[in-house]
Amino acid sequence: PASWVNLNGLWEFEPAEGGPLPFGRTLARSILVPFPVESCLSGVAPQRSKEIIKDMFYRLEFDLVDSWLSNRTLLHFGAVDWQASVYLNGQLLGSHTGGFDGFSFDLTAVLKAEANELIVHVWDPSDDGPQPNGKQRIGAIDHPGGDTYTPTSGIWQTVWLEQVPKHYIRNLQIDQASTEKVSVIVDVAGEASAGSEVAQVTVSVARPGGQGVLATAVGDAGKRISVAVPDPKLWSPDSPTLYDLTVATRGDAVVSYFGLRTFALGAAAGGSKRPLFNGGYTFLAGVLDQSFWPDGLYTAPTDEALEFDLRATQVLGLNLVRLHQKVNPDRWYYHADRLGLAVMQDAPQKYGGASNATIPHFVDDLKRMIIGRGSHPCIIQWEAFNEEDCWAVFTHPPHDLKGIVALARALDPTRLVDTDSGGKANAFGIGDVNDVHTYPYPPSDLTPSGAQYAMVGEFGGTGAFTPGKEWVANKCWTYLKASSPSDQVQKYLQMAKMLETRVANISASVYTQLA
């Protein structure tokens, strides 16, 4: 069991401008963490593109009660975009590169009871750099209204301290791609020899809502431990059943959850390739979700806001979200798990200007995304590339197109892989999906291809612009303009009816878009 302290709130902030680390001095401004620098909620948002801050310092002083000094203490960052170096009390704890995944440092050796000084030095070139940055674009500050958005720089997810035992459970890898059992690999931090009491792990499965233990298994940390679930109830968009999961060692315990389900290619009636949910075919109708918020950009202002678009998707009668060029906080996927929304997860792209320097960053982000989010039952498919955004630079093994798909499958053999949603690389027939984009109307000639099912990865893009409700008057853009909100609804219904007549070949569709 662990104690924790949330470090979100007002921190000191200042552009670094190549200057020395600001040990022992107050910074010039304040920023509200965890909102990204460019968001209005941060309190330091630039008003023009030329005012963008790429090099920045964060500073926080904090005290702790004495009991924290007698235990191991970890510092966690949910995500920082893009390169972060973290210092405590004048000592470098470590550095991290990557804008979409969490990281942690053990600060036990340098922690004090009072006046701890935490410095975070962040560098984020946004779309001027080689790294995948999704739909972020510096120019969107001055020129909003297209298909790119204001950047997200710096800390954009929660920062917290956690008190843990000497040997603590660091991570769980949950394999729930089954209709009968759950399998868990438990990572225990600290030296622990195989077969020792420290390395022994007990995994227990309880009924949804913790209504009594159903089954238990014991095994070693670092090895797969499987638990058969009696009379299993499966997870699906129609019935998102979740089971409680407790993992315990001699000195630590954590609680998680899982949902039993399979999602695999198969043949439906007529013999065409279909994606099968728990062995049966369900048409997947969804939306493209950029997951930007007007006030927080990458960061939702509240938990209710984080959940809102998912609930709205279900209100519209849809069962799928394609999360576009962004990896969300774990909490977002928890809401999807709980509500019963299937998720197709994009790898963040270098949206224009990709080069050979992009490749190692893309590969690192892909690995961390699959490993870091792979325990969520809602995720059913990985989207490796999107359109022509950056795949063309991936030309040499092991990081050519086939190599990237093979890497995704090796990291997670339980999910399908879409090689290139709507791009020219889709024509190579690699991966599990024949995925096309057509705007505004869905295609009439899409069919399954060989060992692939057919999916309309993007269509639609209708918009009705009401005077006084536009972000910038007369600057909003859409693929198909509607004269009014009711006209927009009618246009969507027309597209939906087109798809209805084509479901003999098409198995999934994604409408553009949610914000």
Wavefront OBJ file of the C-alpha trace (Angstrom):
o trace
v 0.000 0.000 0.000
v 1.219 3.497 -0.799
v 0.618 7.090 0.226
v 0.702 9.871 -2.298
v 0.747 13.652 -2.585
v -0.562 15.545 -5.611
v 1.830 18.290 -6.734
v -0.558 19.917 -9.205
v -1.176 23.601 -8.621
v 0.719 26.859 -8.984
v 4.423 26.420 -9.767
v 6.974 29.086 -10.559
v 7.735 29.433 -14.276
v 10.113 31.281 -16.567
v 11.517 31.038 -20.099
v 14.993 29.487 -19.845
v 16.525 31.318 -22.812
v 19.727 29.314 -22.481
v 20.394 30.600 -18.966
v 21.760 28.673 -15.958
v 19.552 26.402 -13.873
v 17.599 28.583 -11.413
v 18.660 26.959 -8.154
v 17.761 29.004 -5.090
v 15.847 31.805 -6.785
v 12.222 32.677 -7.383
v 11.125 32.541 -11.018
v 9.413 35.479 -12.688
v 5.964 34.013 -13.347
v 3.463 31.416 -12.096
v 1.949 28.553 -14.082
v -0.964 26.293 -13.193
v 0.255 22.684 -13.489
v -0.724 20.404 -15.231
v -1.998 22.706 -17.979
v 0.341 23.136 -20.967
v 2.088 26.443 -21.444
v 0.049 27.478 -24.490
v -3.347 26.821 -22.866
v -5.364 29.665 -21.393
v -5.651 27.723 -18.129
v -1.877 27.777 -17.652
v -1.844 31.524 -17.054
v 1.210 32.055 -19.287
v -0.169 31.340 -22.764
v 1.528 33.153 -25.663
v -0.797 35.399 -27.643
v 1.079 35.070 -30.932
v 3.065 32.344 -32.644
v 6.289 34.329 -32.391
v 5.898 34.370 -28.581
v 6.077 30.573 -28.325
v 8.328 29.372 -25.482
v 10.478 26.382 -26.420
v 12.975 26.406 -23.536
v 11.500 26.724 -20.039
v 12.014 26.258 -16.308
v 9.509 25.083 -13.722
v 10.218 25.426 -10.001
v 8.343 24.166 -6.912
v 9.203 24.181 -3.216
v 7.489 21.658 -0.952
v 7.660 20.215 2.561
v 6.897 16.690 3.762
v 6.117 15.136 7.115
v 9.028 13.271 8.729
v 7.486 9.826 8.130
v 8.158 10.209 4.408
v 11.895 10.269 5.037
v 11.959 6.718 6.433
v 10.474 5.142 3.274
v 11.185 5.051 -0.440
v 9.649 8.001 -2.298
v 8.951 8.255 -6.017
v 8.255 11.310 -8.165
v 5.874 10.658 -11.070
v 5.111 12.717 -14.182
v 2.068 11.696 -16.240
v 3.562 13.365 -19.332
v 5.821 16.267 -20.267
v 6.151 17.489 -23.843
v 8.945 17.032 -24.921
v 12.393 16.739 -23.284
v 12.561 17.101 -19.507
v 15.450 17.143 -17.040
v 14.423 16.971 -13.391
v 16.457 18.219 -10.410
v 15.766 17.959 -6.685
v 17.765 19.940 -4.175
v 20.450 20.668 -6.731
v 20.897 17.075 -7.939
v 19.858 15.689 -11.319
v 17.292 12.921 -10.829
v 17.216 12.072 -14.521
v 15.965 13.072 -17.968
v 13.192 11.901 -20.247
v 12.444 12.391 -23.946
v 8.923 11.854 -25.273
v 5.742 13.849 -24.990
v 3.089 11.156 -24.544
v 4.238 8.760 -21.806
v 4.791 8.876 -18.074
v 8.088 8.559 -16.205
v 9.289 8.370 -12.618
v 12.350 8.981 -10.463
v 13.375 7.658 -7.063
v 14.216 10.726 -4.984
v 14.660 9.015 -1.598
v 18.372 9.806 -1.306
v 17.982 13.563 -1.808
v 14.639 14.214 -0.123
v 14.382 16.538 2.911
v 11.576 17.232 5.365
v 11.444 20.945 4.509
v 12.218 23.337 1.670
v 12.669 20.745 -1.080
v 13.425 22.538 -4.349
v 12.160 20.812 -7.490
v 13.360 22.158 -10.866
v 12.089 20.883 -14.219
v 13.896 22.071 -17.345
v 11.836 21.468 -20.502
v 12.723 21.822 -24.165
v 9.933 21.493 -26.734
v 10.470 22.641 -30.332
v 6.931 21.512 -31.243
v 6.569 21.164 -35.024
v 9.987 22.783 -35.585
v 11.581 19.600 -34.193
v 11.944 16.106 -35.694
v 9.736 14.317 -33.166
v 6.150 13.102 -33.626
v 3.935 15.877 -32.313
v 0.523 14.968 -33.709
v -1.687 17.861 -34.741
v 0.266 20.507 -32.830
v 1.303 23.478 -34.929
v 2.978 26.709 -33.768
v 1.357 28.614 -36.655
v -2.115 27.666 -35.383
v -1.813 30.300 -32.639
v -1.884 33.051 -35.274
v -3.971 31.157 -37.815
v -6.536 28.852 -36.192
v -9.275 27.167 -38.148
v -7.675 24.341 -40.147
v -6.838 20.777 -39.174
v -3.945 21.668 -36.847
v -4.080 23.078 -33.362
v -2.243 25.176 -30.782
v 0.801 23.312 -29.399
v 1.097 21.662 -26.006
v 4.450 22.321 -24.320
v 5.756 21.363 -20.913
v 3.971 19.507 -18.130
v 0.511 18.464 -19.310
v -0.425 15.608 -16.988
v -0.492 15.207 -13.222
v 2.690 15.322 -11.113
v 2.675 13.433 -7.820
v 4.781 11.907 -5.060
v 4.273 8.309 -3.973
v 5.567 6.560 -0.862
v 6.287 2.877 -1.508
v 7.950 -0.040 0.304
v 11.507 -1.174 -0.465
v 10.246 -3.855 -2.843
v 7.200 -2.364 -4.580
v 4.969 -3.341 -7.482
v 6.120 -1.073 -10.274
v 3.951 -2.189 -13.178
v 1.358 -4.694 -14.372
v 1.004 -6.073 -17.882
v -2.524 -7.449 -18.167
v -3.451 -9.793 -21.007
v -7.243 -10.070 -21.136
v -7.544 -11.256 -24.744
v -9.451 -14.361 -23.709
v -12.970 -15.523 -23.006
v -11.815 -17.662 -20.066
v -8.785 -16.299 -18.205
v -6.690 -13.250 -17.406
v -2.881 -13.334 -17.445
v -0.666 -10.875 -15.591
v 3.064 -10.149 -15.594
v 4.046 -8.310 -12.411
v 7.120 -6.085 -12.291
v 8.497 -5.805 -8.742
v 11.163 -3.129 -8.213
v 14.233 -3.909 -6.125
v 16.455 -6.973 -6.024
v 14.396 -10.128 -5.626
v 15.635 -13.586 -6.583
v 13.234 -15.975 -8.289
v 11.349 -18.123 -5.802
v 12.034 -15.790 -2.865
v 9.224 -14.489 -0.673
v 9.754 -11.024 -2.112
v 9.319 -12.294 -5.674
v 6.206 -14.375 -4.921
v 3.013 -12.769 -6.216
v -0.634 -13.548 -5.482
v -3.186 -12.543 -8.112
v -6.865 -12.497 -7.146
v -9.935 -11.900 -9.312
v -13.131 -10.533 -7.782
v -16.626 -10.005 -9.109
v -17.361 -6.626 -10.612
v -17.608 -4.132 -7.787
v -15.497 -6.267 -5.456
v -18.316 -8.662 -4.526
v -16.132 -11.538 -3.359
v -13.046 -13.308 -4.672
v -13.709 -15.661 -7.601
v -10.262 -17.155 -8.176
v -6.632 -16.827 -7.104
v -3.262 -17.873 -8.499
v 0.295 -17.617 -7.180
v 3.491 -17.183 -9.183
v 6.785 -15.329 -9.502
v 7.279 -11.682 -10.380
v 8.354 -11.213 -13.982
v 6.597 -14.377 -15.141
v 3.124 -14.825 -16.599
v 0.514 -15.709 -13.972
v -2.852 -16.878 -15.329
v -6.156 -16.998 -13.467
v -9.155 -18.855 -14.872
v -12.382 -16.913 -14.345
v -15.384 -19.113 -13.518
v -18.587 -18.438 -15.455
v -16.965 -15.460 -17.207
v -18.914 -12.401 -18.336
v -17.269 -10.816 -21.376
v -16.461 -7.163 -22.088
v -17.992 -5.601 -25.198
v -19.540 -2.244 -26.154
v -22.952 -3.778 -25.426
v -21.900 -5.164 -22.045
v -18.684 -3.648 -20.640
v -18.163 -6.046 -17.743
v -15.067 -5.324 -15.667
v -13.534 -7.559 -13.004
v -11.508 -6.366 -10.038
v -7.905 -7.528 -9.918
v -5.730 -7.509 -6.773
v -1.995 -8.191 -7.002
v -0.052 -8.679 -3.770
v 3.503 -9.447 -2.688
v 4.832 -9.881 0.830
v 5.214 -6.122 1.249
v 3.005 -4.428 -1.328
v -0.410 -4.666 -2.983
v -2.172 -2.892 -5.832
v -5.724 -2.985 -7.167
v -6.570 -2.869 -10.870
v -9.231 -4.269 -13.202
v -9.684 -6.074 -16.512
v -12.335 -7.037 -19.046
v -12.274 -10.376 -20.821
v -12.647 -9.977 -24.571
v -11.164 -10.978 -27.905
v -10.890 -8.948 -31.091
v -9.534 -10.852 -34.073
v -9.906 -11.326 -37.802
v -12.327 -13.994 -38.897
v -14.890 -14.846 -41.524
v -18.491 -13.776 -41.118
v -21.491 -15.073 -43.060
v -20.567 -15.048 -46.746
v -16.879 -15.659 -46.059
v -15.592 -12.067 -46.158
v -13.023 -10.932 -43.613
v -14.503 -9.319 -40.526
v -13.160 -8.127 -37.176
v -14.868 -10.341 -34.610
v -15.651 -9.196 -31.076
v -15.634 -12.272 -28.796
v -16.087 -14.445 -31.888
v -19.074 -12.520 -33.249
v -19.380 -9.692 -35.729
v -20.554 -6.224 -34.680
v -20.377 -3.223 -37.004
v -18.108 -0.610 -35.448
v -19.421 2.907 -36.013
v -17.349 5.660 -34.458
v -15.851 9.107 -34.461
v -12.410 10.621 -34.900
v -11.375 12.193 -31.593
v -8.593 14.791 -31.584
v -8.904 15.181 -27.781
v -8.166 18.900 -27.654
v -10.019 21.141 -25.185
v -10.531 24.865 -25.879
v -9.188 25.921 -22.481
v -6.694 23.152 -21.675
v -5.562 21.945 -25.141
v -4.142 18.431 -24.494
v -5.340 18.600 -20.861
v -9.005 18.355 -19.944
v -10.016 21.012 -17.385
v -11.897 18.484 -15.227
v -12.515 14.749 -15.039
v -16.070 15.403 -16.220
v -14.675 17.127 -19.322
v -12.307 14.202 -19.921
v -15.281 11.849 -19.946
v -17.731 14.106 -21.779
v -16.862 13.315 -25.407
v -16.971 9.594 -24.684
v -20.461 9.898 -23.247
v -21.483 12.111 -26.170
v -20.265 9.418 -28.575
v -22.610 6.918 -26.973
v -25.496 9.400 -26.978
v -25.024 9.580 -30.761
v -25.507 5.806 -30.899
v -21.871 5.024 -31.709
v -19.627 2.358 -30.189
v -16.115 3.326 -31.366
v -13.570 6.115 -30.956
v -10.464 6.486 -33.072
v -8.078 8.512 -30.896
v -6.219 10.590 -33.434
v -2.475 11.279 -33.250
v -2.430 11.549 -29.466
v -2.060 9.298 -26.425
v -4.414 10.295 -23.637
v -3.986 9.945 -19.859
v -4.840 6.516 -18.437
v -7.951 8.004 -16.876
v -9.475 8.611 -20.324
v -9.110 4.928 -21.209
v -10.576 3.985 -17.827
v -13.718 5.924 -18.770
v -13.839 4.120 -22.133
v -13.324 0.765 -20.386
v -16.132 1.504 -17.946
v -18.589 2.950 -20.474
v -17.981 0.323 -23.149
v -16.432 2.234 -26.035
v -14.028 0.428 -28.329
v -10.868 2.438 -29.088
v -8.616 2.398 -32.130
v -5.413 4.039 -30.965
v -3.250 6.107 -33.312
v 0.495 6.345 -32.960
v 1.315 10.084 -32.856
v 2.690 11.202 -36.226
v 5.171 13.767 -37.444
v 2.464 15.651 -39.326
v 4.594 17.042 -42.144
v 8.356 17.476 -42.341
v 9.319 13.952 -41.256
v 12.955 12.955 -41.758
v 15.303 10.147 -40.766
v 15.656 11.936 -37.423
v 11.944 11.264 -36.813
v 12.320 7.474 -36.919
v 13.919 6.727 -33.515
v 11.505 9.059 -31.741
v 8.524 7.465 -33.510
v 9.718 3.975 -32.583
v 10.216 4.947 -28.938
v 6.759 6.539 -28.788
v 5.175 3.484 -30.437
v 6.762 1.084 -27.942
v 5.788 3.177 -24.946
v 2.234 3.614 -26.218
v 1.657 -0.106 -26.721
v 3.281 -1.126 -23.444
v 1.893 1.780 -21.449
v -1.728 1.572 -22.610
v -1.923 -2.119 -23.507
v -3.698 -3.191 -20.308
v -6.924 -1.373 -21.221
v -9.640 -3.674 -22.625
v -11.185 -0.836 -24.658
v -8.212 -0.696 -27.070
v -8.816 -3.143 -29.899
v -6.516 -1.916 -32.683
v -3.256 0.006 -33.143
v -3.036 2.553 -35.976
v 0.635 2.696 -37.014
v 0.532 5.489 -39.604
v -1.988 8.037 -40.866
v -2.349 9.102 -44.495
v 0.924 10.544 -45.852
v 1.992 12.119 -42.570
v 5.338 10.389 -42.100
v 5.462 6.767 -43.294
v 7.490 7.529 -46.451
v 10.737 7.971 -44.457
v 10.423 4.454 -43.015
v 12.286 2.683 -45.815
v 14.993 0.501 -44.236
v 14.597 -2.633 -42.084
v 13.966 -3.095 -39.268
v 12.051 0.187 -39.393
v 10.392 -0.066 -42.771
v 6.611 -0.461 -42.992
v 6.708 -4.230 -42.527
v 9.113 -3.813 -39.650
v 6.911 -1.309 -37.831
v 3.862 -3.573 -38.185
v 5.943 -6.538 -37.020
v 7.156 -4.533 -34.029
v 3.597 -3.645 -33.019
v 2.538 -7.288 -33.338
v 5.550 -8.494 -31.352
v 4.802 -6.046 -28.546
v 1.105 -6.939 -28.575
v -0.015 -10.042 -30.482
v -3.535 -9.734 -29.029
v -4.705 -6.761 -31.112
v -5.073 -5.913 -34.795
v -2.717 -3.499 -36.553
v -3.736 -0.943 -39.180
v -0.622 -0.086 -41.206
v -1.687 3.242 -42.695
v -5.128 4.693 -42.100
v -6.257 6.296 -45.357
v -2.804 6.671 -46.919
v -1.024 5.322 -49.970
v 0.816 2.710 -47.887
v -2.548 1.049 -47.354
v -2.248 -0.223 -50.928
v 0.687 -2.482 -49.970
v -1.651 -4.871 -48.162
v 0.408 -4.977 -44.963
v -1.431 -5.352 -41.680
v -4.999 -6.316 -40.870
v -7.065 -3.472 -42.357
v -7.942 -2.130 -45.797
v -8.503 1.409 -44.545
v -9.489 4.327 -46.777
v -10.406 7.972 -46.168
v -12.975 9.684 -48.351
v -14.413 13.172 -47.812
v -17.097 14.081 -47.387
v -19.063 10.956 -48.374
v -18.174 7.337 -47.570
v -16.880 5.264 -50.507
v -19.064 3.020 -52.620
v -16.388 0.570 -53.810
v -14.484 -0.433 -50.642
v -14.107 -4.179 -50.083
v -12.099 -6.516 -47.872
v -8.650 -7.161 -49.332
v -7.032 -10.574 -48.981
v -6.406 -11.077 -45.282
v -7.761 -7.645 -44.363
v -11.150 -6.323 -43.345
v -12.520 -3.100 -44.873
v -12.813 0.093 -42.854
v -13.639 3.712 -43.661
v -11.023 5.293 -41.428
v -12.314 8.834 -42.014
v -15.282 10.430 -43.746
v -17.728 13.265 -43.112
v -16.319 16.516 -41.807
v -19.568 18.459 -42.032
v -19.840 21.769 -40.202
v -22.475 24.365 -39.473
v -21.038 27.723 -38.422
v -23.277 29.920 -36.293
v -22.381 33.610 -36.096
v -21.138 34.509 -32.636
v -20.185 30.916 -31.852
v -17.104 30.535 -34.047
v -13.617 30.434 -32.540
v -12.577 33.077 -35.051
v -15.327 34.667 -37.147
v -15.384 33.421 -40.759
v -12.177 31.415 -40.258
v -13.563 27.983 -39.409
v -13.079 25.273 -42.005
v -14.871 22.073 -42.925
v -15.006 19.501 -45.719
v -18.727 20.062 -46.246
v -20.495 23.200 -45.053
v -24.025 22.918 -43.704
v -26.440 25.838 -43.660
v -27.608 25.164 -40.102
v -27.193 22.609 -37.291
v -30.333 20.806 -38.478
v -28.935 20.694 -42.009
v -25.732 19.245 -40.581
v -27.737 16.476 -38.915
v -29.497 15.692 -42.191
v -26.190 15.497 -44.034
v -24.831 13.087 -41.432
v -27.957 10.928 -41.658
v -27.551 10.811 -45.438
v -23.983 9.538 -45.007
v -25.049 6.999 -42.404
v -27.692 5.634 -44.776
v -25.036 5.288 -47.483
v -22.946 3.204 -45.108
v -25.977 1.114 -44.206
v -26.266 -0.021 -47.808
v -22.580 -1.060 -47.882
v -22.169 -3.092 -44.698
v -21.860 -6.291 -46.714
v -18.261 -5.215 -47.364
v -17.464 -2.529 -44.790
v -16.955 -3.514 -41.144
v -16.122 -0.185 -39.470
v -16.460 3.540 -40.068
v -15.062 6.658 -38.415
v -16.823 10.008 -38.794
v -14.791 13.217 -38.634
v -14.876 14.465 -35.922
v -15.015 15.263 -32.241
v -12.727 17.976 -30.861
l 1 2 3 4 5 6 7 8 9 10 11 12 13 14 15 16 17 18 19 20 21 22 23 24 25 26 27 28 29 30 31 32 33 34 35 36 37 38 39 40 41 42 43 44 45 46 47 48 49 50 51 52 53 54 55 56 57 58 59 60 61 62 63 64 65 66 67 68 69 70 71 72 73 74 75 76 77 78 79 80 81 82 83 84 85 86 87 88 89 90 91 92 93 94 95 96 97 98 99 100 101 102 103 104 105 106 107 108 109 110 111 112 113 114 115 116 117 118 119 120 121 122 123 124 125 126 127 128 129 130 131 132 133 134 135 136 137 138 139 140 141 142 143 144 145 146 147 148 149 150 151 152 153 154 155 156 157 158 159 160 161 162 163 164 165 166 167 168 169 170 171 172 173 174 175 176 177 178 179 180 181 182 183 184 185 186 187 188 189 190 191 192 193 194 195 196 197 198 199 200 201 202 203 204 205 206 207 208 209 210 211 212 213 214 215 216 217 218 219 220 221 222 223 224 225 226 227 228 229 230 231 232 233 234 235 236 237 238 239 240 241 242 243 244 245 246 247 248 249 250 251 252 253 254 255 256 257 258 259 260 261 262 263 264 265 266 267 268 269 270 271 272 273 274 275 276 277 278 279 280 281 282 283 284 285 286 287 288 289 290 291 292 293 294 295 296 297 298 299 300 301 302 303 304 305 306 307 308 309 310 311 312 313 314 315 316 317 318 319 320 321 322 323 324 325 326 327 328 329 330 331 332 333 334 335 336 337 338 339 340 341 342 343 344 345 346 347 348 349 350 351 352 353 354 355 356 357 358 359 360 361 362 363 364 365 366 367 368 369 370 371 372 373 374 375 376 377 378 379 380 381 382 383 384 385 386 387 388 389 390 391 392 393 394 395 396 397 398 399 400 401 402 403 404 405 406 407 408 409 410 411 412 413 414 415 416 417 418 419 420 421 422 423 424 425 426 427 428 429 430 431 432 433 434 435 436 437 438 439 440 441 442 443 444 445 446 447 448 449 450 451 452 453 454 455 456 457 458 459 460 461 462 463 464 465 466 467 468 469 470 471 472 473 474 475 476 477 478 479 480 481 482 483 484 485 486 487 488 489 490 491 492 493 494 495 496 497 498 499 500 501 502 503 504 505 506 507 508 509 510 511 512 513 514 515
